[in-house]
Amino acid sequence: MKTVAELPSRVRVVENEWLPLSDGTRLAARMWLPADAAHRPVPALLEYLPYRKRDFMRGRDGPMHYYFAGHGYASIRVDIRGAGDSEGLTFDEYTERELDDAVAVITWLAAQPWCNGSVGMFGISWGGFNSLQVAARAPSALKAIITLCAADDRYADDAHYMGGCLLNENLIWGTAFLIYNALPPDPEIVGERWRDIWRDRLANAVLFPAHWLRHQRRDGYWKHGSVCEDYRAVRCPVYAIGGWADGYSNAVGRLLEGLSVPRKGLIGPWSHAYPHNALPGPAIGFLQEALRWWDHWLKGIDTGIMAEPMFRVWMQDSVPPEPQYQIRSGRWIAEPSWPSPRIESLTLTLNPRGSLAKSGATERRLEILSPPMTGLASGGWCAFGRGDEMPTDQRVDDSWSLVFDCEPLREPLEILGTPRLRLVFDSDRAVAQAVVRLNDVFPDGTSALVSYGVLNLCHRKSHEFPAPLTPGERSEAIIKLNDIAHCFPAGHRLRIAIATSYWPLVWPAPEPVTLGIYTGVSAVDLPVRPPQPEDAELQNFAAPEEGPRESINVRRPSTRRRTIERDAPSGNVVCRVFSEGGEFDGAAMVHLGDIDLTTGFSAAQIYQIGASDPLSAKAAITVHAMLQRKSWTAAVRAAVELRAMKDSFIVTAHLTANEGNAEVIARSWEEKIARDLV
């Protein structure tokens, strides 16, 4: 990473500024301003998050916002209501109140004497979601946004559900958010009221995993904040960015297709992080790319960015599966528009002999009943650039699946877009899942995951109005796999693997399920992109740059360990993931020198399941976070567990908070939630 020591503008950093709202609540903001902005007003950039701008996000925020300010922008980082140092309470993601507050913040920014009235909004993950959602509110001062690692559909493409199946990420993320929401504000910012604010937060803490579990179909709850409900509501230019190792790359293509405003899309090999410091690499000069976007739309400077292709993508090479990559080899390609007329559909039909055929396949019924632990090689639903996150060799999972291979390729085959399986099936149960993986099989038999899709077959016609299956009845479903760009080399085989479970990514159906798969009429459609000579002429991205870093001492680096234990006599499997260092702070324990504060974060996940009974599934996560100064320590701990019966989910949780050695609060929950065809 290149640190830019000298920037075009001198920068003034405001550690905390209170932003007033109409109901009297104040939001806390950290601001980076060009030193002469009071005399020469500039556009403002807003990043609006619940992730504590004062401490846990400090190391990430500073170099980025300082860089923008050094190039002539007022860059503002705001804690949403009830988070970090802001007043009020947080009860959920993307509430009407949160979005109303954001519009008020934009109005406030545009009216400041150091702002020229134009505002841009950007963010990753939560900040990417609410940038899209605020753009759909169309405040007059908002001129453009950059949305990274986010989605236009809160039900189809977020951490809660996938294809109508419950993700265990719902438990992971919900527990982490519970912890971040339960931490106190900094006494140095809010003064003597900090303890009362903290107690109020703890008393009103929400058990988020249970809250989201009450909405198991695509109801009005999920439609709120899903900009796909009305793309026309977004009236400002949009730059959508994602990464193939991230959980949100599907939205980029949908936004390019659905929006009518000026727009661009970019997908690299990256995980859930800004592209100037993300793994796998190569990283790019994202901050320079963002400046080209902001300069065009907020300053009226012709940077050439809108004359370039609409959609730029990292075409990934075939590489052996590894739990982590520093660099993912490949090359940049581009499409002038999306969907691209250059994409060709290749249809391969499932053959009863376990092959994929362009024609001549025979109709026959084959059965699959996968063990509940199928999926142990899946990796994480969303990678963050730490160890043991990426999918490993798929051969064990393949052995528990129905597998269909093509003949060795005579020449390379490149795909870009959404693979789809047209599945003709029957089920012996009313509730069933289908898991489809597209693998790259090497000549030595190594099987590398390229993409996958899961579908709750009760949702085959609608996520909003699911219906139980009729056992034994022949049905059809379209299963969309995650978008991908991948080059299959000559000599490799494409593999379609179909299973009935995908643990621990996906919560299993309530009973063991046997699916009948009909060959000859079931087929996969692959989006083939012929190589284009003009790809070689694409200009490379600049090398990463950033502003000066904060005074941070890493006292314990981030670690992540994943282990799998099998009990041979019983067949039970336990998967454990232990990580130190949160998704946002990047280290297990750090000391922030300029505010003399130490932060710490750790999480332990345990997933266990039996050899044949899906009701034996249990997921548990324990998360701990702390803030510490010489004479002050605040710590919170949450332990949340999910298990299920045939007709219900059981969520239990314990939350404790301590100031020093004294317990501030201890809360417990036990909630029983009916299963809704999940």
FIFI-476913 format. One record per atom (N, C-alpha, C): x, y, z. Coordinates in steps of 0.05 Angstrom, whole numbers, plus 5000, padded with zeros to 4 digits. Atoms other than C-alpha are relative to their C-alpha. Layout:
BEGIN
XYZ ...
//
This chain:
BEGIN
501749765000 500050005000 501850255000 498549755001 502750684981 498650215017 501049784984 501751235033 500750264987 499549745013 501051925002 500750205022 499149824979 505152385046 499150294994 500749735007 503453025008 497649994981 502549995016 496453154982 499550294990 500449735011 493953744940 499050205020 501149814980 490254044999 500949925028 499650064972 492054105072 497349935013 502550114989 486953755117 499750075029 500749954972 483553955181 498149775009 501650224989 480853375223 498450095024 501849944978 474853485268 499349745013 500450254987 474652925318 497149935005 502850054997 467353005334 498450264996 501949795005 461753445309 497249895004 502750094995 454653405332 498250104978 501849935021 449453385277 497249985012 502650004987 442553595303 497849904981 502350105014 436153245282 497550145010 502449844993 429053525284 498749915027 501250094974 427053095345 501850065024 498149934978 432953365386 502349805003 497850194999 437352745377 502450124985 497649915013 444552885358 501649764990 498350215010 448752445313 502950105001 497249944998 456252415322 501449954973 498650025025 460752545262 502950075004 497249935002 468152545249 500450124972 499949865026 470153025193 502950064993 497449935012 476153125148 499450224979 500649775017 475953815114 502550114988 497849845010 480554165066 500350255017 499549784980 483854705108 498850264991 501149755009 481255265064 497149984992 502850045009 474154995055 498250225010 501749784991 471255555097 499950234981 499849785020 473456045043 499549904972 500450115027 472955574983 498349755004 501750234994 466955114994 500449784980 499450245016 467554404967 497649815003 502050214996 462953804956 500649845025 499850174976 461653355015 499549714992 500350285003 462252595018 499149885026 501150114975 458252195069 500349705000 500150294994 459451505098 498549985027 502049994978 453851325147 499649725009 499850274991 454650705189 499449975030 500350054972 453150375257 502649905013 497650154992 460450135264 502150175014 498349874981 463450635313 502450144987 497949855013 467551165277 502350085019 498049914980 471251335342 502249805005 498050204991 474750675355 500349764981 499650245015 473550015319 500550054970 499649945028 473350335250 502150224995 498249775003 478550865263 502349954981 497750065017 484350525229 499349984971 500950025028 480250395166 499250274989 501249755009 476851075163 502050214994 498249775002 482551555173 501450024973 498549975025 486951405112 498250054976 501849965023 480951395065 498850285000 501349734999 477252015088 502050224998 497949805002 483752405096 500850034971 499249995028 485452225024 498050174984 502149855014 478752494998 500250305007 499849724992 479553135039 502450134988 497649905012 486553215013 499850064970 500549945028 483653224943 497650174996 502049805004 478553754956 497149935006 502750084992 472553424989 499850015030 500650034971 469453485058 499049725004 500750284998 469352755078 499049955029 501450014974 464552595135 499249715006 500750274990 463751955175 498150035024 502149964980 457251915216 499249735012 501250224986 455051415268 496950034999 502949985001 447651245257 498950025028 501449974974 442651365313 500349755017 499750234981 444050925374 502649854998 497550145004 450950715350 502450185006 497649844994 457950925371 499550225020 500449784982 457551615401 497450154995 502549865006 450851815371 497949945021 502250034981 444751915414 497849834988 502250165009 438351505409 500549715002 499850294999 437250765399 499849884972 500250155025 438150265342 498449755005 501850234997 432749745334 500249804977 500050175023 434149445266 501850124978 498649905023 437649515199 498150174983 501349855022 435450045148 497150085007 502749924993 429450295186 499250274987 500949745010 425150885163 501450225014 498749794984 428251285219 502950044990 497249985009 435351125196 500150154973 499949885027 433751335124 499150305002 500849724996 430051965147 502350165012 497649864988 436152145190 502150064979 498049965021 440652045130 499450234982 500849775016 436652525088 500450265015 499549764984 437053025145 502950075001 497149954999 444552935149 501050124974 499349895026 445253065074 499250294998 501049725001 441053695080 501850175018 498349844982 445353925139 502850044987 497449975013 451853785101 499950214978 500249815023 449454165039 499850295009 500449724990 447854775082 502450125015 497749904985 454654835116 501650194983 498449805015 459055425097 502349894985 497750135014 464754955077 499149814977 501150185021 460154565029 498850174978 501149855023 458254804959 497249914993 502850095005 451454454964 499749734987 500150275013 453353804928 501149795019 499350224982 453753144966 500249744985 499950275009 456052454948 499949815024 500250194978 454751834990 501249744991 498750255007 458751194992 500149825025 499650194978 459850575034 500249724991 499850285005 461249845038 498249845019 501850164984 456349315064 497750175010 502249844990 451549695110 500050274985 499849745013 454050345080 499349994970 500850045027 453050065010 497049974997 502950035000 445949855026 498650275004 501549764995 443850515056 500750224980 499549815022 447250915000 497949964978 502050065020 442650564951 497250095010 502649944990 436650644996 499550305003 500349714998 437951385008 499850124972 500349915028 438951484933 497249974990 502850045007 431951204925 498150205013 501549784989 429551764970 500350264984 499549785018 432552254920 500250275013 499649734989 434652824966 501450184979 499149835022 436153424921 503050045000 497149944999 443353524946 501749764993 498550255005 445352794933 500449984969 499449995029 448852804865 501049734989 498950265009 452052104861 500649835024 499250184978 453551484902 502049794989 498550245005 458550914904 499149795021 500950224982 455750264933 501749764996 498250235001 460449694950 499049785017 500650244985 459048984972 497250025013 502749964990 451549114980 498149884979 502050135017 445048874948 497650184997 502549865006 438849144916 497649855010 502250174990 434648574946 500749895027 499250074973 434848485021 499349715007 500750284994 431547795019 501849814984 498650185018 434947474959 503050005004 497049975000 442047734971 501050155024 498949894976 443647885043 500849775018 498850204982 446447525103 497949825014 502150144986 439747235124 499049754986 501250225015 436846795069 501349994973 499050045027 439246505003 498249794987 501850185014 434346194954 497749905018 502150084982 429146175010 501049825023 498850164979 433945775055 501250185021 498849854978 436246025123 503049975000 497150004997 443546215125 500950015029 498949974973 447546105188 501450275004 498949734998 450546785172 498050185015 502049854984 443947055201 500750005029 499250024971 446346805269 502650145005 497449884997 453547025259 499850305001 500249715002 452047725236 498250125021 501849904980 446147815282 501350035028 498749994974 450447655343 502250215000 498049795001 456148105320 498850285002 501449744999 451248675309 498950065028 500949974972 448248555378 502350115018 497749914984 455248645408 500850284994 499249735007 457149265369 497950205010 502249834991 450349565387 499950035030 500150004970 451349405461 502450145013 497749864989 458049775469 499250295007 500749734991 457850455504 501350214982 498649785012 459551135475 502550065015 497549924987 466351435491 499450225020 500449794981 466051835556 501450264993 498649755008 471052325526 498450164979 501649865020 465952495472 497450105013 502749934990 459252475508 499950105029 499949904973 461552655578 498749825021 500950164978 458352425643 497449844994 502550155007 451952185608 500649724988 499350255015 455751595577 498849755013 500950244987 453651095630 496949974998 502950015004 446251275625 499349924972 500550075028 446551225549 500549704997 499350285002 449950545556 497849825011 502150164988 444750275604 497550004983 502349985017 439250515558 500349814976 499550185023 442350145499 499749715009 500150284991 443149505539 497149915007 502750074992 436049525566 498249974975 501650015024 433349605495 501349834978 498650165020 438049105461 498049814986 501850175017 434748705405 501649744993 498850255008 436147965393 499649984970 500349985029 437248075319 499649744985 500450255015 437947345296 497149905002 502850084997 430947195324 498250194985 501749805014 428047835297 499949944970 500050065028 430147665226 498949734993 501050265004 428146945234 496949995000 502949995001 420947165243 498950064972 500749935028 420947365169 501449804981 498750225015 422446715132 499350004970 500749975028 419146915066 500350294992 499549735010 419847535023 497550185004 502349844993 414647955058 500750304999 499549715000 413948705066 502450095015 497649924985 419448725117 502450014982 497650015017 424648525065 499750184976 500349825023 421548935009 500850285008 499149744991 422849555051 503050014997 497149975003 429749795032 501249844976 499050155023 430249334971 499450184975 500549805021 431249834914 499149864974 501050145024 429649284863 496950024998 502949975001 422349414882 499250234981 500549775019 422850064841 502650134994 497449885008 429450204807 499650294991 500449735010 426350844778 500250215023 499849814978 426451154848 502950115003 497249914998 434151204843 500550194977 499949795020 435351854807 502850124996 497249895003 442851984816 501849784989 498250205011 448751634782 501049815022 499350224982 450950974814 502449864990 497750175006 457650624815 499849775019 500350244984 456649914839 502549824998 497450154999 462749504861 499749765018 500150254984 463548794887 502549844995 497750185002 468448214893 499049714998 500950285004 467947484872 500249845026 499950154974 469947254943 498150125020 501949874983 464647704973 497349864998 502650125001 457447504987 498050164984 502049815012 454248084947 500550064971 499349925027 457048064876 497749984981 502350035018 450347854845 498650264994 501549765003 447448544855 501150194979 498849815019 452348904809 498749994973 501250035026 449648614745 497150085000 502849934998 442448694768 499650315000 500249714999 443649434783 500550124973 499449905027 446749554715 497749954981 502350065017 440749224682 497650155008 502549894991 435349524725 499950305001 499949714997 437550244736 499950144972 500149845025 436250784683 501850245002 498249774996 441051304712 502849934989 497250075007 448351364690 501249825021 499150214982 451850764721 502449864989 497750165006 458050354723 500149765020 499750234983 459749664751 502949904999 497350104998 466349364775 500049765019 499750234982 467648664803 502949904997 497350105000 474648444823 500149735015 499750264986 477347814858 499650035029 499749924973 476348144925 498049875019 501850084978 473147944991 498450255009 501849794990 468648395034 501750235012 498249794991 473348995037 500350204977 499549805021 474949635000 502249904981 498150135019 478849454936 502950105001 497249924998 485149844955 501549855021 498550164980 486649365013 498649735004 501550254998 482548744998 501749764991 498950265009 484648014992 497649834991 497650035016 485047634947 500550254982 499349795019 488848134904 499849904972 498649754996 490748454861 498150235009 501449764992 488549074898 500350214978 499949785020 487249704857 500050265015 500149744989 487650444868 497150105001 502949944998 480350484889 499550305007 500549724992 481051174921 500450194976 499749845024 483651454856 497649964981 502350055017 477951114818 497650155011 502249864988 472951404867 500250304995 499749715006 475952104857 499250064972 500849955028 475052034782 496950024998 502950004999 467651884796 498950255013 500949764987 466752444846 500650254984 499349765015 470452954804 498150044976 501849985022 465952794745 497350105008 502849954993 459252824781 499750225020 500349794980 460653314838 501550254993 498549765007 465653784806 499850074970 500349945029 463853744732 502649984984 497450045014 470953534712 499849764982 500050225019 471553094651 502449825006 497850184993 475752524679 500149764981 500050235019 473952044622 498749755011 500950254988 470751554670 497449904986 502550085013 463951554634 500449924971 499450095028 467251434566 501049725000 499050284998 469850764591 497749805001 502150205000 466050104588 498450005026 501849994977 460050054634 500849795021 499650234981 462149384666 502849904996 497350105000 469149184684 500249775020 500150254984 470548484712 502749864999 497650174998 476348054736 499349724991 500450275010 476147414694 502149825014 498250164983 478946904743 501149764985 498850245010 483846374722 499349765017 500350254985 483145654743 502449965018 497850054981 487245544806 499249785020 500750214980 487644964856 498750135024 501449894977 483045064916 501950035024 498549944976 486345384976 498250155020 501749874980 483445635042 500350315000 499649715002 486246335028 501950054976 498349915022 489346694968 501050285006 499049735000 493847294970 499450144974 500649905027 493047394895 498349794986 501550185017 487747084850 500650074971 499149945027 490647044780 497750034981 502149955020 486547284721 500750254984 499649765017 485647894676 497550165000 502349835002 481148484668 498749984973 501650005024 475548454617 497950225003 502049794997 470048954601 497849964979 502350005018 463149004570 498950284998 501049725004 460449654540 497250035012 502749984988 453449484566 499449745013 500850244986 449948984611 497050005004 498950255010 446748514597 501350034973 498449985024 451648404541 498949824978 500950175022 449348164473 502249804991 497950195007 456047804468 500049755016 500150254984 454347294521 498349794985 501450225013 452346624490 499249795020 500950204981 448346094526 500949724990 499250285005 451345394528 498349825018 501750184985 446344864549 501149725000 499050274996 448844204577 497949855015 502150164988 443743674594 501249785018 499250214981 444443204653 499449724988 500250265013 445742494628 499949795022 500250204979 443941864667 502649865006 497450124995 451041614660 502050185014 498349824984 453642204701 501650194983 498649815018 455642634642 498350234994 501449775010 453743304614 500249994970 500050045029 451643274541 498650234987 501349795016 449943804489 497449904988 502450115012 444743334461 499949705005 500250294999 442142624462 499949875027 500250124974 441342534537 497349855003 502450174996 436342014561 498650085025 501549944975 430742144610 500049755018 499950214980 431641734673 499950135027 500249894973 430141844747 502349895016 497850074982 436241844793 499350125028 500649904973 435841924869 502550105014 497949904983 440042324917 498950065028 500549944971 439742334994 502750065012 497449934991 445742725018 500149995031 499749984971 448442655090 499750295009 500549724990 446643275132 502650175000 497649844999 454043475136 501250074973 499049925026 454843555061 500350314999 499549715002 457944245050 502450095017 497849934983 463944215097 502350144985 497949885016 468444435039 499150274988 501149775013 464145045024 501550265005 498949754992 468245575059 497950185012 501949824989 464846195086 498050114980 501949875018 458646515057 501150254989 498849755009 462447165053 502850025012 497349994990 470047215058 500850295007 499149744991 473447795094 503050034996 497149975005 480647665071 501749885022 498550134979 482647245132 500349704993 499450285006 485046525134 497549825002 502050224998 480745895125 497250094992 502649905009 475046255089 499149894974 500650075027 475446005018 499249714998 500750285004 472445354991 502449834995 497750185004 477144764993 499249784980 500550215020 477544134950 497249885004 502950074999 470343934934 499549694999 500450285006 471543184926 498349855022 501650134979 468542984994 497150074996 502849925005 462243394981 499049884974 500850135025 462143124910 499149715004 500650294995 462042414938 497249975012 502650014987 455542584975 497850134982 501849865018 452242894913 499649834975 500250105027 449642694845 501850174983 497949855015 455342884798 499749944971 500150025029 455243024724 502350164988 497649885012 461643164685 499950024970 499749995029 462943404614 502649854993 497550105009 468443114572 502250205004 497949804998 475343434579 499850204978 500349795020 475144104545 502350004980 498049995021 478844154479 501350274998 498949725000 479844904487 498850145024 501149864976 478845404543 497250104996 502849915000 471745604561 499850215022 500249784980 470346274595 497050075003 502849934994 463746444629 500050265015 500449754985 461147114655 497050035003 502949954995 454347194688 498949795019 501550174982 449246744721 499549724989 500750285008 449445984711 497249935012 502750084991 442445684717 499649704995 500850285003 440144964728 497049984998 502850065003 433344774701 499649715010 500250254986 431644214749 497249884999 502550154999 426143704739 500449795022 499550164975 425243324805 497349915012 502250064981 420642994855 501349975027 499150024972 421242964931 498349825016 501650174982 419142484984 499150155025 500849844977 418043055034 498750264990 501449755006 413843685035 501950244999 498049794999 419944125050 502749884992 497550115010 426444015013 501750234988 498049815011 432744384990 501449864977 498150095020 436844314927 502450184999 497449855001 444144524926 501449924975 498750055025 447644594860 502750145000 497349895002 455144694852 501149964972 498550025025 459044844789 502949995007 497250044992 466044574797 501849984975 497850025020 472544604757 501749765007 498650254993 475443894756 502649994984 497350015011 482943854744 500649724989 499350275010 486143274705 500749805022 499350184978 488642994772 497649945018 502450054984 481542984800 499350215020 500649784982 482043604843 497550144990 502649885007 475143934845 499950275014 500049734989 474944694854 497350124996 502749875002 468445064869 500350254984 500249765017 466845584816 497650175009 502449864991 459745774837 498149805012 502050174989 453845504875 497450155003 502649894994 446445614886 498449815017 501750164983 441445374937 497150094996 502849935002 433845354932 498349835018 502150134985 428545194982 497849934979 501850085022 424144794933 497150085005 502749884995 417845054968 499850284989 499949735011 420045724939 500450004970 499350025028 420845474868 498350194982 501649825016 415145914843 500050285012 500149734988 415446494893 501349995027 499049964972 419446734953 498050135018 502049874984 413447124975 497749825008 502250194995 408346564970 500949724996 499050275002 411945904982 497749805004 502150214997 407945254979 501449735005 498750264995 409544555006 500049834975 499850195022 411644024957 497949775005 501650244998 407043434942 501849764996 498150235003 411142814956 499349834976 500350175023 412242414894 499250144974 500949855023 409742954847 502350124985 497949895017 414243144789 499650314997 500149715001 415943894790 502550104985 497849865013 420644394758 500850245017 498949764986 425144934787 502450114985 497649875011 430245434762 501750075024 498249944978 436245464809 502250184988 497949815008 440646084799 502549965017 497550014985 447946004818 501050295002 498949734998 451946604840 501550094975 498549895023 454647054785 502949955003 497250074999 461746894766 501350064973 498450005024 467247014715 502349805005 498150214995 471646404707 500949884973 498850125024 476246104654 500649705006 499450294998 476045334649 502149944979 497950055020 482645114616 499449754984 500150255015 483244594562 501049775017 499350244984 483643894592 498549985026 501650014976 479244074651 497149924993 502950075004 472043844661 498350195016 502049864984 465944224683 498449795015 501550194984 462143874739 497650155012 502349914986 455043984763 499549795022 500550174977 453943694833 497550095014 502549944988 447043654863 499749855027 500250124973 445843534938 497450105013 502449924985 440143594988 500650155026 499349844976 443943955044 502650154994 497649845004 449544465051 500850135027 499349924973 451944505123 503050055001 501649824982 454244945157 499150264987 500949755012 452545485106 497050045003 502949995002 445145315103 498849825021 501550164980 440345075157 498549784985 501250225015 437844385137 496949995001 502950055000 430644185119 499449835025 500650134974 426943885179 500249704999 499950295002 427143165153 502049924978 498350105022 431942745111 498349994974 501549975026 429942855038 501449844979 499050135024 430742404978 498750154976 501049885025 430242784912 500349814977 499750135025 428842454847 500750204979 499149815020 432742804792 499649874973 500650115027 430442704720 502150104980 498149935021 436042684670 498650024973 501149975027 434942844597 498350254998 501649765000 430243414617 501050215019 498649814983 434543744670 502650094986 497749905015 439944194642 501150255013 498849764990 444844744660 500550184977 499449795020 445345394621 502350165010 497549854992 452245714623 500350254983 499649755015 453546444603 502850024989 497350015012 459446374556 500750274987 499049755012 463446994538 502549944983 497650035017 468046914478 502150215006 497949794995 474747264490 499850224979 500249775017 474847964462 502850134998 497349885003 481248264432 500450265014 499749734988 479748954460 500649995030 499450034971 480548684531 502950065005 497149964996 488048714521 500750305000 499449715002 487549464508 499050165025 501049864977 484249624575 502350125016 498049864984 488050134616 500049885028 499850114973 490549854682 499150205021 500649834978 488050124747 502650105013 497749904986 492950554786 500649835025 499350144976 496750264844 498650135024 501449894977 493350344912 501550235014 499049784984 494250994949 498150045024 501749924978 491551255015 501250245014 499049784984 492351825064 501649905023 498450094977 496551815127 498449845020 501450184981 494851275177 499950125028 500349924972 492551375248 502249885017 498150114981 496951245308 498949755013 501250254991 495350515319 502249795005 498150214992 499349975355 498549745002 501350265000 497149265339 501349835022 499050154977 497948895405 499649704996 500450285007 495148235379 498749994972 501049995027 494248115305 497549824997 502350155006 487947835274 500749714993 499550285007 487547075270 497349874994 502450165005 482446565244 500849714997 499550285001 482445815254 497449844996 502350165006 477545305226 500849715003 499450284996 477444575249 497449844996 502250185003 472943985234 500649745015 499650254984 472143405282 497849804993 501950225007 468842745263 500249785021 500150224982 466642225312 499349754984 500450235018 467541565274 497749825009 502250194993 462841125315 497250114994 502649885003 456941615313 499650134973 500249845025 458441995249 499550295004 500549724994 457242655284 502450174991 497949815010 461143255257 499750265015 499949734987 463243895294 501950174985 498349805014 465944495256 500350235019 499449774982 469345035298 501550214984 498649775012 471445725275 500550195023 499349804979 475246175323 501550224986 498749775012 477146875303 500550215021 499449764984 480547455338 500350224981 500049785019 479448115305 497350004985 502749995012 472648345280 500150044970 500349955028 470148435210 500750294993 499749725005 471149185218 502650125010 497749874988 477249315262 502649884990 497650115013 482248845228 502249905018 498050114982 486148635290 498649905026 501250114976 484848235354 500050215023 499849794979 487248795400 501850224989 498549775009 489649495381 499950225021 500049774984 491750105419 500050254982 500349765016 489450765388 501450235015 498349824985 494951235409 498950285004 500849734998 491851905394 497650055018 502249974980 485751765438 500449815024 499250174977 489351285486 497849805007 502150194997 484250725477 500849734988 499450275010 485149975469 497349864994 502450155008 479949555432 500749714996 499650285004 479148805429 497449874991 502350135011 474548325393 500749714994 499650285007 473847565388 497349864996 502550155005 468647065364 500649704997 499750295002 467846305370 497449894989 502350125012 463045925325 500249705002 500150304999 460945195334 497549914985 502250125015 456744805285 500249705002 500050284998 454844095299 497549874988 502350145013 450443585263 500649715000 499850294999 449142845265 500249884972 499550145025 450342325211 497549974983 502450065016 443042245190 497650175008 502449864990 438342695231 500550304997 499749715003 437743425207 499150155025 500849874975 434343595274 502250005021 497749994982 441043465308 501750254996 498549765006 443644115277 499950205023 499949784980 445944645326 502250184993 498049795006 449645295315 500250185024 499649834977 452645705371 502350204994 497949805004 456746345370 500250165026 499449834977 460046725427 501950224991 498549775009 462647425415 500650185024 499149834978 466647875461 501350244989 498749755008 468648605453 500550175024 499449834977 471949095499 501350264991 498749745002 474249815505 501550065026 498449974976 479750005554 501850244999 497949804994 483550595581 501249935027 498550074976 488250615641 498149965024 501750024976 482650725691 497149924993 502750055008 476650475652 499949774980 500450225018 474349835619 497049954997 502750085006 467749675585 500149764982 499950255015 466548975560 497249894997 502650135005 460548615529 500649724988 499850285009 459547875515 497249904993 502650125008 453947525477 500549714992 500050285008 452746775470 497249944989 502650055013 447246585421 500149724987 500250275010 444945885401 497549964984 502450065016 440245635347 499849704997 500750285005 437044945344 497249994989 502750015012 430644685313 498749745006 501750235000 424944205319 498749994972 501250025026 420743975261 498350244992 501949795005 415844545268 500950275010 499249744988 419945095302 503050025002 497249934994 426645435313 500050095030 499649914972 429245555384 502650175000 497749824998 433846155395 500350075030 499449924973 437146245463 502450185000 497849815000 441846805481 500450115028 499249874975 445547125539 501850244993 498449755004 448347835539 500850105027 499049884975 452748105595 501850244993 498449765003 456148775603 501350065026 498549944976 461548965652 501550274997 498249774998 464749615673 502149935021 498050114982 471349395702 499149725008 500950264989 469648795747 497150005008 502849984991 462649035761 498149944977 502050065021 456848735722 498050234998 501949785005 452549275691 497249894994 502550125007 447148825662 500549714991 500050275010 445648095647 497249954990 502650055012 440047925599 500049734986 500450265013 437347265573 497550004983 502350045017 432647075517 499749704994 500650255012 429346435495 497450034983 502249955018 424846485434 499549764983 500850225017 420945955397 498550134976 501149885025 419346145325 499249784981 501050205018 415045735279 501549994974 498850045026 418345435217 497950054979 501949935021 415045715155 501049884973 499150155024 416645175102 503050044996 497149975001 424145265118 501349765013 
//
